[in-house]
Amino acid sequence: MLLAIAYLRDHKDADTRTLLVQLEHSLIADPCGRNGELWIGRSEMIRLRIGLLTLVFAGALRVLAQDIGSDPDEIKMTAKKYEFSPNIIRVKKGDHVRLVITALDRVHGFKIEALKIDRRLPEGEAVTVDFIADRSGTFPFQCSHVCGLAHKKMKGELIIE
C-alpha cells in the first residue's frame, strides 16, 4: 500500500498530489508496533480506501474522456491500382481518427504496421478504420493485398503532429 502511495506521489496532477499528502498524513504509525509494522486505525483505513477509490475513479474518467471525448476526425480515402488518395494524412496527437477507405477497382489492403492496423478492402465497399493517434511521428502505410506488378509502390504516410 505504501509503495502505491509513493509511486502515485510523483504524479504530475496537483489534485492527485494533494489527495496523496492528505492520505499520508492520515496514516498513523504506532512506535510500539510489532516488528515495525504499520498500524492504521479504523477511521484512517476508511479514509485511505475512499481516497484510493477516488484516485481510481478519476483515472477511469480521464481514460473515458480521451476515448469518447470528441467526435472522430473522419478522413475519406480511396484505393485504386497502385495508389491511395490522399497518400499523405496529417492528424494531431490525441485525436480520434476515422479513416473511411473505399477500394475502387479491386480488392486492396490497408496496413500501418507501427499501429498494428491491417484491414482488407473489398472492391466498392467502404471500410472504416478507427484509432487514437496516441504518439507523434511519421508512420508509413501500404497496400497489404497483392494488387499487381507495382503493388509495392502503393503506399503513403500518416503524420501525427
C-alpha positions in Angstrom: 0.0 0.0 0.0 2.8 2.4 0.9 4.6 1.6 -2.3 1.5 2.5 -4.3 1.3 5.9 -2.4 5.0 6.5 -3.0 4.5 5.7 -6.7 1.5 7.9 -7.1 3.2 10.8 -5.2 5.2 11.6 -8.3 2.1 12.0 -10.4 2.0 15.4 -12.1 -1.6 16.2 -11.3 -1.8 18.7 -8.5 -5.2 17.4 -7.2 -3.7 13.9 -7.0 -0.7 15.1 -5.1 -2.8 17.0 -2.7 -5.0 13.9 -2.0 -1.9 11.7 -1.5 -0.5 14.2 1.0 -3.8 14.0 2.9 -3.7 10.2 2.8 -0.2 10.0 4.0 -1.0 12.3 6.9 -4.0 10.2 7.8 -1.8 7.1 8.3 -0.7 6.6 11.9 2.5 4.7 12.8 2.5 3.0 16.2 6.0 3.4 17.6 5.3 0.3 19.8 4.1 -1.8 16.8 5.1 -5.4 16.5 8.2 -5.9 14.3 7.9 -2.3 13.0 4.6 -3.0 11.3 2.4 0.0 10.3 -0.8 0.3 12.4 -3.7 2.0 10.8 -6.8 3.0 12.8 -10.3 2.2 11.5 -11.1 5.8 10.5 -7.8 6.2 8.8 -8.4 2.9 6.9 -11.8 4.2 5.7 -10.2 7.5 4.6 -7.5 5.6 2.8 -10.0 3.4 1.0 -12.1 6.3 -0.1 -9.0 8.2 -1.2 -7.7 5.3 -3.3 -11.2 4.7 -4.8 -11.3 8.4 -5.7 -7.9 8.1 -7.5 -9.0 5.0 -9.4 -12.3 6.6 -10.4 -10.6 9.9 -11.5 -8.2 7.9 -13.6 -11.0 5.9 -15.2 -12.8 9.2 -16.1 -9.6 10.5 -17.8 -9.4 7.4 -19.9 -13.0 7.6 -20.9 -12.7 11.3 -21.7 -9.8 10.5 -24.1 -11.6 7.7 -25.8 -15.0 9.3 -26.2 -14.3 12.9 -25.6 -14.7 14.1 -29.1 -16.1 13.0 -32.4 -13.6 11.3 -34.6 -11.8 13.2 -37.4 -13.2 11.4 -40.4 -11.0 11.2 -43.5 -12.3 9.7 -46.7 -9.8 7.8 -48.8 -9.8 5.8 -52.0 -7.6 2.9 -53.0 -7.1 2.0 -56.7 -4.4 0.3 -58.7 -1.1 1.4 -57.1 -2.3 4.5 -55.2 -4.1 5.7 -52.2 -5.8 9.1 -52.3 -4.9 11.1 -50.3 -1.5 9.4 -49.8 -0.4 11.8 -47.0 -2.7 12.1 -44.0 -2.0 14.7 -41.2 -3.7 14.4 -37.8 -3.0 15.8 -34.3 -1.7 13.7 -31.5 -4.6 12.6 -29.2 -7.2 12.8 -31.9 -9.7 10.0 -32.5 -9.2 9.3 -36.2 -11.6 7.5 -38.5 -10.4 6.6 -42.0 -13.2 5.5 -44.4 -11.4 3.8 -47.3 -13.1 2.5 -50.5 -11.3 0.3 -53.0 -12.4 1.4 -56.4 -11.1 -1.2 -58.8 -10.3 -4.5 -57.0 -9.5 -5.9 -53.6 -6.8 -4.0 -51.8 -5.5 -3.8 -48.2 -4.5 -1.0 -45.8 -1.7 -1.6 -43.3 0.1 0.7 -40.8 2.5 -1.8 -39.2 3.6 0.6 -36.4 0.0 0.9 -35.2 -0.9 -2.7 -35.8 -3.6 -1.9 -38.3 -4.2 -4.3 -41.2 -7.6 -4.3 -43.0 -8.8 -5.9 -46.1 -10.6 -3.5 -48.5 -13.2 -5.3 -50.7 -13.9 -3.6 -54.0 -16.6 -1.0 -53.8 -17.2 -1.3 -50.1 -16.3 1.5 -47.6 -14.2 0.1 -44.8 -13.9 2.1 -41.5 -10.6 2.1 -39.6 -10.8 3.8 -36.2 -7.8 4.5 -33.9 -6.5 7.1 -31.4 -3.4 9.0 -32.6 -1.6 8.4 -29.4 2.0 9.1 -30.4 3.7 11.6 -32.6 5.7 10.6 -35.7 5.5 9.7 -39.4 4.1 6.2 -40.0 4.2 4.7 -43.5 1.1 2.8 -44.7 0.8 0.5 -47.6 -1.4 -1.9 -49.5 -1.4 -5.3 -47.8 -3.1 -7.3 -50.6 -1.0 -8.0 -53.8 -2.8 -6.0 -56.5 -0.4 -6.2 -59.4 3.2 -5.6 -60.6 3.6 -2.2 -58.9 1.9 -3.3 -55.7 4.9 -2.3 -53.6 4.6 1.3 -54.8 1.1 1.6 -53.3 1.9 3.4 -50.1 1.6 6.7 -48.2 2.3 8.4 -44.9 0.3 9.1 -41.7 1.8 12.1 -39.9 0.8 12.6 -36.3 1.8 16.1 -35.1 
